[in-house]
Amino acid sequence: MADAVTAARARIDRALADLERKVLELKARPASAPPISDDDLFAPRAGSGGDDSARVAELEAAGREASEALARAAEAVREVLADAGETR
């Protein structure tokens, strides 16, 4: 039980560290630097010809997938916490 909690905590810590690193990298970029291609998911893509419906559908699908993954992760954490509470 404790191993699962420790592993989950380690994964969350790694994800947060990666996110913090990315934010710091973006903040450190000079204003005159060229834009990063993936820093704005909602920005229209060059050459899209104004038809962003495919991009919107892609973003909506990615949002659903992320939401489902977060829901599964939250349920796993709840199960671990419930199991930990039962063993006390």
N, C-alpha and C positions, 0 to 999 in steps of 0.2 A: 504494500500500500504506500508506504513512505517513498519507495523507489519510484512509483508512478508520479507522485506529487513532485519529487525532486526532478524527475525527467521533464515534467510539464513546466515547472518553474524555469529550468534551464532553457527550454525552447522559447519560452516567453522572453526571458532575459536576452537571448540571442537575437530574437526578432526586434526587440526594443533597441538593442545596440546597433543593429543594422539600420533601423529607421533614424536613430540619432545621427549616425555617421552620414547618411544621405542628406539629412537636413543641414548638417554642418558643412558638407561639401557644397550644397546649393547656396548657403549663406556666404561662403568664402569666395564664390565666383564674383569677379568684377562685373559691374553693370554693363560694361562695354563688351563683355564676352558674348559670343554667339549663343542663341538659345539652345537648350538641350531638347532634343527631339521628343523625349517622353516625359517632360516635366509638367505638362498640362494635358491630361487625358481628354479634356473637352474642347481643346483647340482644334479648329478645322485642319485637316491635313492638306498639304500643298498638292495641287492638282486634282482635288476632289471634284472640282467643277460645281461646287455649291450643293451637291447631293450628299448630305451627311446622314441620310437615313440608315445606311448600312453601318456607319460608325456609331450612331445612337443605339442601334440594335445590338452591336457588339459590346458597347459599354453596359447596356442593360443586362445582357447575358453575363458579363463579368461580374456585375453587381449582385446578381442572383447567386452566382457560384460562390462569391465571397460571403454573402449572407448565410448560405447553407453551410459553408465551412465553419463560420463563426458559431452557428447554432450547434453543429456537431461538437466543436471544441468546448463550448459552454456546457453542453450535456455531459461530456466526458469529465469535466472539472466537477460538475455537480455530483456525478456518480462517485468519483474519488473522495470528495468531501463527505458524502453520505456514508461511504464505506469506512472512512476514517472515524466518523462520529459513532458508528456502531461498534467499533473495536475498542473504544475508550471505556 
